[in-house]
């Protein structure tokens, strides 16, 4: 999978993504990413200016449309050449447009399901805004997805882009040493992840739950599901309610769940 990031600070992207798991995945050819400097496409050859005052007044400067558009067209042309595709507007074999993600607090909030959807793409382009934002006309021309990582404002789109690239990359086959971990972690099944333990069996008077030492994998799986449900109910009631709607328990399971929850609390107390 290939990530293309349109940015004013390419070194931030390159340094942030070139280490740890993502760096190793790139070395193996599982993913690739390039940070393209929007300033390289500025019409201002002397200062490489890419911003100007907003029409109608207001505080701050706005990123201009033309440098961003020219930057995008260069990326599009590169992808077209790599795929040996004649129609730049329909780069994918299925006729879909190239997906361009604009990182903005006005977008839909990023989540695991969205990451899984993006992970299906061969190429994904990110546009990182700065200043007071981006000229609306270029957004209308190239952007397919408006995405936010939360209800707060940052100084630029680079950090959110890296957050999303990290999340999406982990879903690419082979990036994680154990692909199963991507499915069992928080949000993989709509629930938060269950608590986990390592050696020693007792630490500061706290013992590892006996069920995890039993060797009974079926009971361990049942315990982990119960723990995930209870943890989600406590910490993310919004996710819990959604999960309960999608997975309504049968009457006998309700009784069993209440019993196991009581037993777990007694065991861990």
N, C-alpha and C positions, 0 to 999 in steps of 0.2 A: 504494500500500500504506500502511496506517495502523498506527502503533505507539502503544500505550497503556501507560504505565509507572506502576505504583502504587509510590509512594516517599515517604519522609520528607524528601527533599531535592530537590524539583522543579527548583530553580535549577541544580543540578549536571547534571541531564539536559538541560535547555534550553540551557545554555551549551555543554555538550560536543558537542551534535549540530547546533548552528546555524551552524557554520562550514564552510569548505572544500567538498568535493564534496557532502556531505549537505545543507549549507545551501543550496547552489544547486539541488539536486534538490527540496528542499522549496519553494523559491521558484517552481520550474517546475510544481509540483503533481504531481510523480512519486511523492513519498512525503509522509507527514505524521506527526508525532509530538506527543503531548501527555503531559505529566508531571502526574499527579494526586496531590495531597497527601493521604496517608492520614489525617493529623491533622484534616483538614476534616470527617472523619466520626466523630470521637471523641465519645463521650457526655459527656466532661468539657468543658463549655463554657468553663470558666475557664482551665485549663492545657492543654487538648487532649492529654491523656495517652493514649497508645496501648499502654503496656506495663504488666506487672505481674509479681509473683513467680511462680515455677513451683511447681505442686503437687509434693510429694515432696521439696522442698528442692533445693539446688544453687546454684551461683554464677550471678550475672547475672539479667537480666530477660528476659521473653518478650513478643513482640508479640501483642496480643490478637486474638481471632478477629473480633469484631463490627465494629470499624472497617474492617478489611480487606474483610470481606464486603460491607459497605455501600458501600465505595469501588468494589468490583468491580461491584455491581449498578447503580451509577450509570453506569459505563462501558458495561455491557451494554445498559442502557436507551438510551443515546446511540447506540450502534451499531445497535440495533434500529430506532430512529427514522430514522437515516440510510439504512438499507436498506429502510425501509417494511415491516418484517417483524413479523408478529403474534406468532410463537412465539419468545420470548427464549431458550428452552433449545435451539432449533435455528435459530440465526441464519442459517447458510448455506443456500442453496437446496437443497443436497444433503442436508440434515438433519444435518450435522455440528455438534458442539459448538464453541463459541468456544474457540480454543486459548489457554491461559493457561500461561505459562512461569514456573516458580518457580526463581529463581537460587540454587543450593545446591551445596556441595561433595559432597553425597550423590547428585547426579544423574549422568546419562550425560554423558560428556565431549563437548563441542561440537566439531563438525568441519564440513568443507565440504559433505558430503552432507546433514547436518542443516540447514545453512543453506539449501541448495537446496529442501529440503522445506518449511521455514518460509516461504520466499519465494513459495510458491504461495498463501498465505493472503491474504485481503483485509484482515483485521484480526488483529493479534497483540498479546496482553496480556502484560506482564512484571510480576512481583511481586518487589520488592527487599526482602529481609529485613535485619534489624539485631538488635543485642543477641545473645541466645543463640538466636535463631531465631523461628519462628512457631508459634502454637498449631496442633497437628496437625489439629484438627477443621475449620478453615477450608481447610487444604490439601486435605483429603479432599473437601471440598465444591466447590472451584472449579478446582483445578490439573489440567491435562492432561499437562504435560511437566515433568519435573525435570531441569534441565540445569546442568552445571558447566563452567567454562572451564579447569579444571586442579586438580591435587591439592594445593591450598594454601588457606588461609583468609584472606579479606579482611575489612575492617571493615563492609562492606555490599555490597548487590547492585547498586549503581548502575554501577560500572565494568564488571562482567561484562555487564550488560544493554546498555551502550553498545557493548561489543566485539561482541556478537551482532547488534545493530541495524546497526552499520557493515557487518559481513560480509554480512548478509542484504540490505541496501539495494543493495549493489554488484551483486546479481543481478537487480534490478528493471530491466526494459528501459528504456533511456534515461538511467539514472543515470550510467553511465560514458560519456564521449564516444565511446570505441571499445569496443563491447560484446564484441568478440573478445578483449580483454585479460582479461576475467573467465574465459574458457575456457582461455587459454594460461598463466595464472599457476600457481603452486604449488598442487597438489591438484586442479586442474581435470580432470586425466586420471589421478589417483592417484599422480602423480610430483611431485617438486620441480621448480621452474622451472629452465631452462637458464641458463648465464651470458650476460650481455648486455654490449654495448660501444657506445660513442659516440665522437665525435671528440675528440682527434686519433687517427690510426691508430697512432701510437707514443707512449707516455707512460712516463717513467721506465724506458726500455729494454724495456718490455713492448709487444708488437705485437698488434693485433687479429688473430685467426685468419684465415688467408688465405681459407678457405672462405666467410666472411661477406662478402668483397669480390668474390666470383666472379660474382655475378649469377645463379647457378644455384639457383633457388628449391627445386627438388626435393632437391638435395644439402644445401642449408642446412637444410631440414626434417629430413632424415635425421641431420645433425650435431647438431641441437638435441635430437632424441629420444635419441640416444646419450648426449649430455651430461646430459640429465635422468635417464636410467637410472643412469649412473655416479655422479652427485651424490646421488641418492636412496640408492643402495647404500652410499655412504660415510657420509652424514649421518643417514639414517633407514632403517636396515636392516629395521625392522618394516614400513614402507611398501613397501620393495623386495620383501620376501618375498611380501607380499600381491599386489603387481603381477605378480610372476613366476608365481604360481599362476593368476592370471586371464588372463595373456598368455604362455603357454609358448612359447618360441622354437622354430622349426623347426631341424633340424640345420644346414642351410646358413646360416641366420641367425646361429647361435651362432658359427660360424667367422668370418663377416663382422664380427660385433660385436667379437670379440676382436681382429681385425686393425685395425679402425677405432679401437678404444680405444688400441692400441699406437701407431698413427699420430698420434692426437691428443696423447698424452702426449709423443711425440717432438717434435711441432710446437710445443707450448707450453713446452717446456723451454728 
